[in-house]
């Protein structure tokens, strides 16, 4: 199954909920007026798109309807798809051109962080890259063991210390191993505790200093893994982590298990942080690079030609 098939399948619950409501509204109006836009905005807010983003979408819809002289409510569906795609564009590519490059992955317990790292490692290896994992989430029970299992499944190396070890020391050893073994990409599993932002910031800053000292020219990504099923809580998590850690991108997991896929728009538009990957299943190949046009097509179930 290609990307469109996976993303369309993964968006089924969101599409069945959000887009059925949109379609119902469009069929309920014979002309385009303020009441139609107000109902659409309310549906978008209820679909976890977020109040600010829903308002901006409807503003753009009004402008396009006026500019194109559209009078048929049914035509709004296509306009919505195009506006959503355009809103999500930009920054979704991974910047890992240097050898080695570094990807730091953070996220609270239960969002699928370790699974995401394993799937990302497998994907990069399939592209011909030599990947090494660093087990730097040393405080969560079983985090190291779980990452070992995924390293084995993906067929990549892993560097680890004991539970409770200094995360920055693990990162140092991982970077050293990457240089010695000629690795292309270092992926570090880092802590994601938000109960004490000061400690998190200090820990990530220390890790950042190690990487900057040992790999001053390396490309670096800081990816936050969030669970799509949590809706607006995912947006709040992203806001907190953006403040604490300067994240460069979002990985949105469990998209196939929720009707709250509209949260992609809220994160992208409200926080100006690109979504780089989406998780649409349990398989090792079910972490998909984010494609705005295909996402919008999947949301509206109109395959991009």
N, C-alpha and C positions, 0 to 999 in steps of 0.2 A: 504494500500500500504506500503510495507517494505522500508527499507532505500535505497536499490538499485533502486527500482522503483521511489522513490521520487527524488533521486539524478540524475538518468538518465533523468527523465522528466525535472528537473531543469537545466540540462546541455544541453538541446536540442538546444537552440540558439547558444551556443558556439560550440557544436558538428557540427551543420549544417554549421557553418562558418569556424571554424578552421580545423576540421577534414576532411571536404570535400575538402579543399585546399590541405591538406596533401595527401589524397588519390589520388587526381588529379595528383600531382607531382609524386607519386610512380608509378602510371599507365603510366606516360609519359616517364619513363626511362626503358630501357631494361637491364641496368647494373648499379652497384653502383659505382659512381665516385665523384670527387670533386664538379662537377656542381650540382649533386643531393643534397649533403650536404649543399651547399650554398643556394639552393632554399628552402630547409627545414628550414634552420635558418632564412631566410627572412620571411617565413610564420609564424614562431613562434613569431618573433618580432612583426609582424603586428597583431598577436592574443593576444597582451598584456602580453605575457610571459616575456617580457623584454629582452634587448640585452644581458646582462651578462648571464642570465639564459639560453637563447636560445643557446648561444655559448657553455655553459657547457653541455647542452643536446646533442648537435651535437658532441662534443668531446667524450662524453661517447658512443654515437652511433658508431662513427668511431672505437673506441677501441673494442666494442662488435662485430662489423661486422668482424674486423680483427681476434679477438680471436676465434670466432666461424666459421670462413671461409665462411661467408654468401655471396652469390652472387646474390640472387633474391631480387630486391627492395621491393616486396610485404611483405617480412619477416620483414622489418623495422617497420611496424605498431605494431607488437607484442613487439618488442624491445623498441619502444617508450613508450608503455603502462607500461612496467616493470620499465623503467628508471624514468618515471613520478611518479609512485607509491613509488619507493624507495626514490626519492628526497623529497617527502612530509611526509615521516615517521618520527615519534619521537616527543614527547611532546604534542600530541593532547589531552591527558586525562586531565580532571579537577582534581586538587589536593585539595580536600576538605574532608580530613579524620578526622580532628578535629571537636569537637563540642563546640562552633560553629566554622564554617569556614566563611571567608569573601570573597565576590566577589565584587570588584569595577568595575563599567562599565562606560567607557568614549566614546565620539564620538561627532563629530560636528552635528549641527542641520540638520535634514532631512535624516539621514542615517538609522533610524529605531532603535535608542537606547532604547527608552522606550518600544517599541513593543518587542524588543529582551529580555529585562528584564522580561516582563510579560510571554513570552513563556518559558524562562529559569526557572522561578519560577514554572510554571505549570508542566514542565518536572520533576523538582526535587521533587515536591509534589507527583507526580505520582509514584515516586520511594520510597515513604514513608518518605520523609524528611520534617521536619517542617521548613518552610521558612518565613523570615520576610524581608520586603523591607524598605529601607531608602530613602526618597525623598530629596536627597542632591543636586540636580540640582535646586537650589532655585532662579536662576537669569533668566532662560528662561520662558517667559510667557506661562502659561498653562501646564508646565512640571509636576507640582505636581498633577493637576487634571487628566492628562493623566495617570500618574502612579497609581492613585487611581482606575481608571477604570480597569486597567489591574490587580491590586491586587484583585479586586472584581471578575473579570473573572477567575483568577487562584485560588481564594479561599484562599488567604494568608493575613497575617497581614501587615500593613504599618505604619511607623512612619513618621510624617511630621511636619514641622513648617510653618510659613507664607512665602510668596514670599519675597525674599531679605534677608532671615535669613542666619546666618553663617552656611555654609555646614558642617564644622567640628562639630558644636553643634548638628546638625541633626544626624550625624554619631555616636556621643557619646550617644545620646538618643536611637538610634537604637540598638547599641551594648548592652546598659544597658537593654533594653527590651528583647533582645535575650537571655541574661544570666538569666533574671528573668523568662522568659517563656519557657526556655529549648529548644530554637530553634537550629536546626542543621546548617542552612546556613543563613547568612546575605547577602543580595544583595543591594548594594548602587548605586543609580543613581547619578553620579557625573558630574560636569560641563565639557564641552568639547570645550572650546573656545581656538582657536589657534591664535587669533589676538594679544594676549599678552602672550607669552610663560612664561615670568617671573611670572606673576600673576597665571597662571595655575600651574606652578611648586610649587609656594608657597602654593597654596590652597591644592594641592594633598599631599604635604609634611606635611602640618598641619593635614590633614585627616589621613595620615599614622602614625603620632606620636600618635594621639588619639587611633588608633587601636592597635599599638604596646604597648601602656601603659595599655590599658584595656584588651587586649587579646594577651599577649606576646607570647604565644605558638601556636596561631591559624595559620592554613593554610590560605594563602591569594593569590588570583588571581586578576590581573588587566587586564581586557579584553577591547580591543578597537574594537568598532563596525565600520565597513567601508562598503560603498555601492559599490557592484561589478560593477554597471553600470557606475561608474566613471573611470574605467580602471586604467591607470597609475597614475591618481590623488589619487586613493586609496593607491597606494604604497607610494606616497609622503606624504600623511597624516600619514600613519603608521610610516614612517621614522621620521617625526616631533614628533609624540607622543612617539615613543620609546625613543627619545632623552630627551623629557620633563618628561615622567612619568614612564619609566621602565616597559613597558607593558609585560605581561607574555603570552598573546595569542590574537588571532584575531577572531572576529565573522564577517563573510562575508555575508551581507544581499543582497536580491534582485538578487540572482544568477539566478533565473528562468526568470528574465526580461532582460537579457543581453547576448550578444555574447562574452563578455569579461571575461569569466570564467578562462581564462589563467592567470589572475592576481593572482590567488591562488599561482601559481608557483613562480611568481615574488616576492610576499611577503615572502614566505617561504624561498626561496633560497637567495635572495638579503639581506633580513633583519634578517634572522635566527630567525624568530618569528613564532611559530607554529599556524596554523589555528585550532581552537578548535570546532567551530560550523559554519554551513552554513544555511542560510535562503533560503528555496526553495518554498515559497508560503505564503499566507496570514493567513492560519489557525493557531490556537493556538499550534498545534502539528507539524508545518512545520519548526521548528528550529531543525536541525539534528546534532548530534555529528559528527564531521568530521572523516571519514574513508578513509585513503589514497588509499588503494587498491580498494575500491568501487568507489571512485572518479575517479581514472584512468580507471576503467572498464566502468563507466558511460560516461566518455569522449570519449572512443573508442567504446562504446555500445557493450561490450562483458561481459555478466553477469558472476560474479565470482562464480564458482561452490561451 
